[in-house]
Amino acid sequence: LADAEFEQYAENVKKVKTRPTDQELLDLYGLYKQAIVGDINTDKPGITDLKGKAKWESSLFSPTGMSNDDAMNAYISLAKEAIEKYGM
């Protein structure tokens, strides 16, 4: 059930009327990656890849060691807030 709810929020948060702030997007991205992949396991992107670097750093600074279930629940909470704040 949590997986289905997680996937539904992952889709719904992409459909908000107004784009969330960069920080909100990075927080969502970090929690999403923590839930799906776990702790960061890739090399840092090069200096010219600013977007990739920001995403990598958001994953790096997301709660390392957090279980997949805890990351999913945190993601769902943050996605709910974004959907309520920005509307669908």
N, CA, C and O atoms as a printed pandas DataFrame, in Angstrom:
     atom_number atom_name residue_name chain_id  residue_number  x_coord  y_coord  z_coord
0              1         N          LEU        A               1    0.828   -1.203    0.000
1              2        CA          LEU        A               1    0.000    0.000    0.000
2              3         C          LEU        A               1    0.864    1.256    0.000
3              4         O          LEU        A               1    0.596    2.198   -0.745
4              5         N          ALA        A               2    1.899    1.269    0.833
5              6        CA          ALA        A               2    2.768    2.453    0.890
6              7         C          ALA        A               2    3.429    2.686   -0.467
7              8         O          ALA        A               2    3.571    3.828   -0.906
8              9         N          ASP        A               3    3.834    1.598   -1.131
9             10        CA          ASP        A               3    4.469    1.740   -2.448
10            11         C          ASP        A               3    3.509    2.378   -3.450
11            12         O          ASP        A               3    3.903    3.267   -4.204
12            13         N          ALA        A               4    2.266    1.933   -3.463
13            14        CA          ALA        A               4    1.280    2.474   -4.395
14            15         C          ALA        A               4    0.990    3.936   -4.073
15            16         O          ALA        A               4    0.878    4.763   -4.979
16            17         N          GLU        A               5    0.869    4.256   -2.789
17            18        CA          GLU        A               5    0.615    5.638   -2.376
18            19         C          GLU        A               5    1.813    6.519   -2.745
19            20         O          GLU        A               5    1.646    7.642   -3.220
20            21         N          PHE        A               6    3.007    6.001   -2.522
21            22        CA          PHE        A               6    4.243    6.711   -2.854
22            23         C          PHE        A               6    4.294    7.030   -4.345
23            24         O          PHE        A               6    4.564    8.168   -4.727
24            25         N          GLU        A               7    4.039    6.041   -5.181
25            26        CA          GLU        A               7    4.064    6.234   -6.632
26            27         C          GLU        A               7    2.988    7.225   -7.077
27            28         O          GLU        A               7    3.216    8.024   -7.985
28            29         N          GLN        A               8    1.811    7.171   -6.434
29            30        CA          GLN        A               8    0.732    8.094   -6.780
30            31         C          GLN        A               8    1.128    9.534   -6.458
31            32         O          GLN        A               8    0.898   10.440   -7.258
32            33         N          TYR        A               9    1.722    9.739   -5.290
33            34        CA          TYR        A               9    2.168   11.093   -4.930
34            35         C          TYR        A               9    3.322   11.551   -5.813
35            36         O          TYR        A               9    3.420   12.731   -6.149
36            37         N          ALA        A              10    4.190   10.623   -6.189
37            38        CA          ALA        A              10    5.299   10.970   -7.080
38            39         C          ALA        A              10    4.759   11.478   -8.418
39            40         O          ALA        A              10    5.339   12.386   -9.013
40            41         N          GLU        A              11    3.669   10.906   -8.888
41            42        CA          GLU        A              11    3.047   11.370  -10.132
42            43         C          GLU        A              11    2.287   12.677   -9.915
43            44         O          GLU        A              11    2.409   13.613  -10.705
44            45         N          ASN        A              12    1.500   12.733   -8.835
45            46        CA          ASN        A              12    0.654   13.900   -8.595
46            47         C          ASN        A              12    1.459   15.171   -8.359
47            48         O          ASN        A              12    1.057   16.251   -8.791
48            49         N          VAL        A              13    2.590   15.048   -7.677
49            50        CA          VAL        A              13    3.373   16.245   -7.352
50            51         C          VAL        A              13    3.941   16.887   -8.622
51            52         O          VAL        A              13    4.263   18.075   -8.632
52            53         N          LYS        A              14    4.060   16.101   -9.679
53            54        CA          LYS        A              14    4.536   16.638  -10.964
54            55         C          LYS        A              14    3.463   17.487  -11.656
55            56         O          LYS        A              14    3.763   18.224  -12.596
56            57         N          LYS        A              15    2.212   17.380  -11.190
57            58        CA          LYS        A              15    1.089   18.025  -11.863
58            59         C          LYS        A              15    0.612   19.294  -11.155
59            60         O          LYS        A              15   -0.435   19.838  -11.509
60            61         N          VAL        A              16    1.366   19.773  -10.158
61            62        CA          VAL        A              16    0.918   20.972   -9.451
62            63         C          VAL        A              16    0.875   22.161  -10.410
63            64         O          VAL        A              16    1.639   22.233  -11.372
64            65         N          LYS        A              17   -0.032   23.086  -10.126
65            66        CA          LYS        A              17   -0.256   24.229  -11.017
66            67         C          LYS        A              17    0.941   25.175  -11.060
67            68         O          LYS        A              17    1.282   25.704  -12.118
68            69         N          THR        A              18    1.570   25.384   -9.917
69            70        CA          THR        A              18    2.704   26.293   -9.822
70            71         C          THR        A              18    3.941   25.481   -9.449
71            72         O          THR        A              18    3.875   24.598   -8.594
72            73         N          ARG        A              19    5.054   25.779  -10.084
73            74        CA          ARG        A              19    6.295   25.048   -9.821
74            75         C          ARG        A              19    6.762   25.301   -8.389
75            76         O          ARG        A              19    6.881   26.455   -7.977
76            77         N          PRO        A              20    7.029   24.238   -7.622
77            78        CA          PRO        A              20    7.591   24.419   -6.275
78            79         C          PRO        A              20    8.963   25.109   -6.344
79            80         O          PRO        A              20    9.579   25.190   -7.407
80            81         N          THR        A              21    9.417   25.593   -5.207
81            82        CA          THR        A              21   10.726   26.247   -5.169
82            83         C          THR        A              21   11.819   25.227   -5.485
83            84         O          THR        A              21   11.612   24.019   -5.379
84            85         N          ASP        A              22   12.975   25.737   -5.872
85            86        CA          ASP        A              22   14.104   24.841   -6.143
86            87         C          ASP        A              22   14.414   23.990   -4.921
87            88         O          ASP        A              22   14.685   22.796   -5.051
88            89         N          GLN        A              23   14.375   24.592   -3.731
89            90        CA          GLN        A              23   14.687   23.831   -2.518
90            91         C          GLN        A              23   13.658   22.733   -2.272
91            92         O          GLN        A              23   14.018   21.623   -1.879
92            93         N          GLU        A              24   12.376   23.036   -2.501
93            94        CA          GLU        A              24   11.337   22.011   -2.341
94            95         C          GLU        A              24   11.557   20.876   -3.334
95            96         O          GLU        A              24   11.424   19.703   -2.984
96            97         N          LEU        A              25   11.893   21.225   -4.567
97            98        CA          LEU        A              25   12.148   20.193   -5.578
98            99         C          LEU        A              25   13.349   19.337   -5.200
99           100         O          LEU        A              25   13.318   18.116   -5.359
100          101         N          LEU        A              26   14.405   19.971   -4.703
101          102        CA          LEU        A              26   15.593   19.215   -4.297
102          103         C          LEU        A              26   15.295   18.313   -3.096
103          104         O          LEU        A              26   15.786   17.186   -3.028
104          105         N          ASP        A              27   14.495   18.807   -2.155
105          106        CA          ASP        A              27   14.120   17.984   -1.000
106          107         C          ASP        A              27   13.306   16.776   -1.453
107          108         O          ASP        A              27   13.540   15.656   -0.998
108          109         N          LEU        A              28   12.347   17.010   -2.352
109          110        CA          LEU        A              28   11.547   15.899   -2.884
110          111         C          LEU        A              28   12.440   14.899   -3.617
111          112         O          LEU        A              28   12.315   13.687   -3.437
112          113         N          TYR        A              29   13.345   15.427   -4.446
113          114        CA          TYR        A              29   14.245   14.566   -5.211
114          115         C          TYR        A              29   15.114   13.717   -4.274
115          116         O          TYR        A              29   15.267   12.512   -4.478
116          117         N          GLY        A              30   15.675   14.355   -3.257
117          118        CA          GLY        A              30   16.539   13.629   -2.319
118          119         C          GLY        A              30   15.802   12.503   -1.612
119          120         O          GLY        A              30   16.325   11.397   -1.475
120          121         N          LEU        A              31   14.579   12.791   -1.160
121          122        CA          LEU        A              31   13.788   11.754   -0.485
122          123         C          LEU        A              31   13.355   10.669   -1.462
123          124         O          LEU        A              31   13.326    9.491   -1.106
124          125         N          TYR        A              32   13.019   11.054   -2.686
125          126        CA          TYR        A              32   12.632   10.065   -3.702
126          127         C          TYR        A              32   13.787    9.098   -3.957
127          128         O          TYR        A              32   13.602    7.881   -3.964
128          129         N          LYS        A              33   14.989    9.660   -4.169
129          130        CA          LYS        A              33   16.153    8.808   -4.430
130          131         C          LYS        A              33   16.483    7.933   -3.224
131          132         O          LYS        A              33   16.863    6.773   -3.384
132          133         N          GLN        A              34   16.337    8.490   -2.005
133          134        CA          GLN        A              34   16.602    7.703   -0.794
134          135         C          GLN        A              34   15.626    6.541   -0.713
135          136         O          GLN        A              34   16.005    5.435   -0.327
136          137         N          ALA        A              35   14.358    6.788   -1.078
137          138        CA          ALA        A              35   13.341    5.734   -1.021
138          139         C          ALA        A              35   13.587    4.660   -2.078
139          140         O          ALA        A              35   13.404    3.472   -1.811
140          141         N          ILE        A              36   14.001    5.073   -3.274
141          142        CA          ILE        A              36   14.153    4.135   -4.390
142          143         C          ILE        A              36   15.526    3.464   -4.398
143          144         O          ILE        A              36   15.626    2.250   -4.576
144          145         N          VAL        A              37   16.582    4.256   -4.205
145          146        CA          VAL        A              37   17.951    3.752   -4.365
146          147         C          VAL        A              37   18.632    3.486   -3.029
147          148         O          VAL        A              37   19.425    2.553   -2.907
148          149         N          GLY        A              38   18.322    4.308   -2.026
149          150        CA          GLY        A              38   19.037    4.223   -0.747
150          151         C          GLY        A              38   20.119    5.286   -0.729
151          152         O          GLY        A              38   20.042    6.277   -1.456
152          153         N          ASP        A              39   21.119    5.077    0.099
153          154        CA          ASP        A              39   22.195    6.060    0.221
154          155         C          ASP        A              39   22.876    6.275   -1.120
155          156         O          ASP        A              39   22.968    5.361   -1.939
156          157         N          ILE        A              40   23.352    7.495   -1.332
157          158        CA          ILE        A              40   23.978    7.874   -2.600
158          159         C          ILE        A              40   25.121    6.916   -2.954
159          160         O          ILE        A              40   25.932    6.550   -2.103
160          161         N          ASN        A              41   25.162    6.524   -4.216
161          162        CA          ASN        A              41   26.144    5.520   -4.629
162          163         C          ASN        A              41   26.809    5.860   -5.962
163          164         O          ASN        A              41   27.337    4.981   -6.643
164          165         N          THR        A              42   26.779    7.137   -6.326
165          166        CA          THR        A              42   27.389    7.543   -7.595
166          167         C          THR        A              42   28.398    8.652   -7.356
167          168         O          THR        A              42   28.381    9.304   -6.312
168          169         N          ASP        A              43   29.273    8.862   -8.324
169          170        CA          ASP        A              43   30.249    9.938   -8.231
170          171         C          ASP        A              43   29.569   11.284   -8.459
171          172         O          ASP        A              43   28.551   11.372   -9.145
172          173         N          LYS        A              44   30.144   12.319   -7.878
173          174        CA          LYS        A              44   29.636   13.677   -8.036
174          175         C          LYS        A              44   29.803   14.113   -9.489
175          176         O          LYS        A              44   30.872   13.928  -10.070
176          177         N          PRO        A              45   28.739   14.700  -10.092
177          178        CA          PRO        A              45   28.848   15.201  -11.466
178          179         C          PRO        A              45   29.888   16.319  -11.577
179          180         O          PRO        A              45   30.251   16.946  -10.582
180          181         N          GLY        A              46   30.348   16.550  -12.774
181          182        CA          GLY        A              46   31.362   17.568  -13.027
182          183         C          GLY        A              46   30.861   18.973  -12.767
183          184         O          GLY        A              46   29.659   19.202  -12.633
184          185         N          ILE        A              47   31.780   19.901  -12.698
185          186        CA          ILE        A              47   31.484   21.288  -12.343
186          187         C          ILE        A              47   30.560   21.966  -13.350
187          188         O          ILE        A              47   29.858   22.909  -12.985
188          189         N          THR        A              48   30.538   21.522  -14.596
189          190        CA          THR        A              48   29.690   22.155  -15.611
190          191         C          THR        A              48   28.244   21.646  -15.577
191          192         O          THR        A              48   27.359   22.260  -16.174
192          193         N          ASP        A              49   28.003   20.538  -14.889
193          194        CA          ASP        A              49   26.650   19.977  -14.787
194          195         C          ASP        A              49   25.993   20.502  -13.514
195          196         O          ASP        A              49   25.919   19.793  -12.510
196          197         N          LEU        A              50   25.515   21.749  -13.558
197          198        CA          LEU        A              50   24.983   22.390  -12.359
198          199         C          LEU        A              50   23.724   21.706  -11.834
199          200         O          LEU        A              50   23.576   21.515  -10.627
200          201         N          LYS        A              51   22.820   21.340  -12.734
201          202        CA          LYS        A              51   21.586   20.685  -12.312
202          203         C          LYS        A              51   21.888   19.309  -11.722
203          204         O          LYS        A              51   21.358   18.951  -10.670
204          205         N          GLY        A              52   22.739   18.539  -12.401
205          206        CA          GLY        A              52   23.124   17.220  -11.903
206          207         C          GLY        A              52   23.832   17.312  -10.565
207          208         O          GLY        A              52   23.615   16.485   -9.679
208          209         N          LYS        A              53   24.681   18.320  -10.423
209          210        CA          LYS        A              53   25.413   18.529   -9.178
210          211         C          LYS        A              53   24.441   18.853   -8.037
211          212         O          LYS        A              53   24.585   18.327   -6.934
212          213         N          ALA        A              54   23.454   19.716   -8.300
213          214        CA          ALA        A              54   22.466   20.068   -7.274
214          215         C          ALA        A              54   21.651   18.849   -6.866
215          216         O          ALA        A              54   21.382   18.648   -5.681
216          217         N          LYS        A              55   21.257   18.039   -7.835
217          218        CA          LYS        A              55   20.511   16.821   -7.526
218          219         C          LYS        A              55   21.368   15.853   -6.717
219          220         O          LYS        A              55   20.899   15.257   -5.747
220          221         N          TRP        A              56   22.629   15.701   -7.123
221          222        CA          TRP        A              56   23.543   14.802   -6.419
222          223         C          TRP        A              56   23.699   15.263   -4.970
223          224         O          TRP        A              56   23.651   14.456   -4.041
224          225         N          GLU        A              57   23.888   16.578   -4.792
225          226        CA          GLU        A              57   24.059   17.107   -3.442
226          227         C          GLU        A              57   22.781   16.959   -2.619
227          228         O          GLU        A              57   22.861   16.732   -1.411
228          229         N          SER        A              58   21.616   17.078   -3.232
229          230        CA          SER        A              58   20.369   16.886   -2.478
230          231         C          SER        A              58   20.249   15.435   -2.032
231          232         O          SER        A              58   19.728   15.157   -0.952
232          233         N          SER        A              59   20.727   14.516   -2.852
233          234        CA          SER        A              59   20.729   13.106   -2.465
234          235         C          SER        A              59   21.745   12.864   -1.355
235          236         O          SER        A              59   21.501   12.101   -0.421
236          237         N          LEU        A              60   22.880   13.527   -1.478
237          238        CA          LEU        A              60   23.942   13.374   -0.483
238          239         C          LEU        A              60   23.469   13.859    0.875
239          240         O          LEU        A              60   23.764   13.244    1.900
240          241         N          PHE        A              61   22.725   14.979    0.880
241          242        CA          PHE        A              61   22.305   15.574    2.139
242          243         C          PHE        A              61   20.921   15.128    2.571
243          244         O          PHE        A              61   20.424   15.586    3.600
244          245         N          SER        A              62   20.291   14.249    1.815
245          246        CA          SER        A              62   19.037   13.683    2.289
246          247         C          SER        A              62   19.407   12.763    3.449
247          248         O          SER        A              62   20.576   12.417    3.616
248          249         N          PRO        A              63   18.441   12.373    4.234
249          250        CA          PRO        A              63   18.763   11.619    5.442
250          251         C          PRO        A              63   19.447   10.285    5.138
251          252         O          PRO        A              63   18.779    9.275    4.913
252          253         N          THR        A              64   20.754   10.289    5.134
253          254        CA          THR        A              64   21.536    9.083    4.876
254          255         C          THR        A              64   21.235    8.051    5.952
255          256         O          THR        A              64   21.133    8.377    7.135
256          257         N          GLY        A              65   21.098    6.817    5.529
257          258        CA          GLY        A              65   20.818    5.746    6.468
258          259         C          GLY        A              65   19.332    5.579    6.754
259          260         O          GLY        A              65   18.936    4.647    7.455
260          261         N          MET        A              66   18.502    6.479    6.214
261          262        CA          MET        A              66   17.059    6.384    6.403
262          263         C          MET        A              66   16.553    5.155    5.647
263          264         O          MET        A              66   16.980    4.892    4.523
264          265         N          SER        A              67   15.654    4.417    6.260
265          266        CA          SER        A              67   15.100    3.241    5.588
266          267         C          SER        A              67   14.249    3.676    4.403
267          268         O          SER        A              67   13.790    4.817    4.336
268          269         N          ASN        A              68   14.047    2.752    3.472
269          270        CA          ASN        A              68   13.217    3.058    2.306
270          271         C          ASN        A              68   11.810    3.463    2.734
271          272         O          ASN        A              68   11.239    4.407    2.186
272          273         N          ASP        A              69   11.250    2.751    3.713
273          274        CA          ASP        A              69    9.891    3.063    4.174
274          275         C          ASP        A              69    9.816    4.441    4.801
275          276         O          ASP        A              69    8.874    5.192    4.548
276          277         N          ASP        A              70   10.816    4.783    5.628
277          278        CA          ASP        A              70   10.823    6.107    6.256
278          279         C          ASP        A              70   10.965    7.196    5.203
279          280         O          ASP        A              70   10.313    8.236    5.292
280          281         N          ALA        A              71   11.815    6.961    4.204
281          282        CA          ALA        A              71   11.995    7.940    3.124
282          283         C          ALA        A              71   10.706    8.084    2.322
283          284         O          ALA        A              71   10.338    9.197    1.943
284          285         N          MET        A              72   10.018    6.980    2.058
285          286        CA          MET        A              72    8.742    7.041    1.331
286          287         C          MET        A              72    7.727    7.866    2.113
287          288         O          MET        A              72    7.035    8.711    1.545
288          289         N          ASN        A              73    7.642    7.616    3.420
289          290        CA          ASN        A              73    6.679    8.346    4.244
290          291         C          ASN        A              73    7.015    9.832    4.301
291          292         O          ASN        A              73    6.116   10.671    4.247
292          293         N          ALA        A              74    8.293   10.164    4.411
293          294        CA          ALA        A              74    8.709   11.566    4.429
294          295         C          ALA        A              74    8.411   12.219    3.082
295          296         O          ALA        A              74    7.978   13.370    3.028
296          297         N          TYR        A              75    8.643   11.485    2.001
297          298        CA          TYR        A              75    8.351   11.995    0.652
298          299         C          TYR        A              75    6.856   12.269    0.505
299          300         O          TYR        A              75    6.463   13.326    0.011
300          301         N          ILE        A              76    6.027   11.324    0.932
301          302        CA          ILE        A              76    4.573   11.472    0.827
302          303         C          ILE        A              76    4.123   12.722    1.594
303          304         O          ILE        A              76    3.295   13.488    1.100
304          305         N          SER        A              77    4.663   12.926    2.791
305          306        CA          SER        A              77    4.297   14.109    3.583
306          307         C          SER        A              77    4.677   15.399    2.863
307          308         O          SER        A              77    3.886   16.340    2.798
308          309         N          LEU        A              78    5.892   15.433    2.325
309          310        CA          LEU        A              78    6.361   16.622    1.614
310          311         C          LEU        A              78    5.565   16.849    0.326
311          312         O          LEU        A              78    5.233   17.987   -0.007
312          313         N          ALA        A              79    5.260   15.766   -0.395
313          314        CA          ALA        A              79    4.464   15.875   -1.614
314          315         C          ALA        A              79    3.055   16.388   -1.306
315          316         O          ALA        A              79    2.524   17.220   -2.041
316          317         N          LYS        A              80    2.448   15.893   -0.220
317          318        CA          LYS        A              80    1.123   16.367    0.192
318          319         C          LYS        A              80    1.156   17.870    0.446
319          320         O          LYS        A              80    0.262   18.599    0.016
320          321         N          GLU        A              81    2.202   18.332    1.153
321          322        CA          GLU        A              81    2.339   19.757    1.443
322          323         C          GLU        A              81    2.435   20.569    0.134
323          324         O          GLU        A              81    1.786   21.606   -0.010
324          325         N          ALA        A              82    3.237   20.091   -0.796
325          326        CA          ALA        A              82    3.420   20.799   -2.069
326          327         C          ALA        A              82    2.114   20.848   -2.844
327          328         O          ALA        A              82    1.774   21.882   -3.419
328          329         N          ILE        A              83    1.381   19.745   -2.868
329          330        CA          ILE        A              83    0.112   19.689   -3.604
330          331         C          ILE        A              83   -0.901   20.639   -2.975
331          332         O          ILE        A              83   -1.621   21.341   -3.686
332          333         N          GLU        A              84   -0.961   20.665   -1.615
333          334        CA          GLU        A              84   -1.883   21.578   -0.939
334          335         C          GLU        A              84   -1.481   23.037   -1.188
335          336         O          GLU        A              84   -2.336   23.898   -1.393
336          337         N          LYS        A              85   -0.180   23.300   -1.167
337          338        CA          LYS        A              85    0.332   24.665   -1.309
338          339         C          LYS        A              85    0.144   25.195   -2.732
339          340         O          LYS        A              85   -0.235   26.352   -2.915
340          341         N          TYR        A              86    0.407   24.356   -3.741
341          342        CA          TYR        A              86    0.427   24.818   -5.136
342          343         C          TYR        A              86   -0.790   24.394   -5.939
343          344         O          TYR        A              86   -1.001   24.914   -7.035
344          345         N          GLY        A              87   -1.596   23.473   -5.438
345          346        CA          GLY        A              87   -2.797   23.028   -6.155
346          347         C          GLY        A              87   -2.482   22.158   -7.348
347          348         O          GLY        A              87   -1.359   22.146   -7.852
348          349         N          MET        A              88   -3.498   21.423   -7.795
349          350        CA          MET        A              88   -3.324   20.544   -8.964
350          351         C          MET        A              88   -4.263   20.963  -10.071
351          352         O          MET        A              88   -4.272   20.350  -11.138
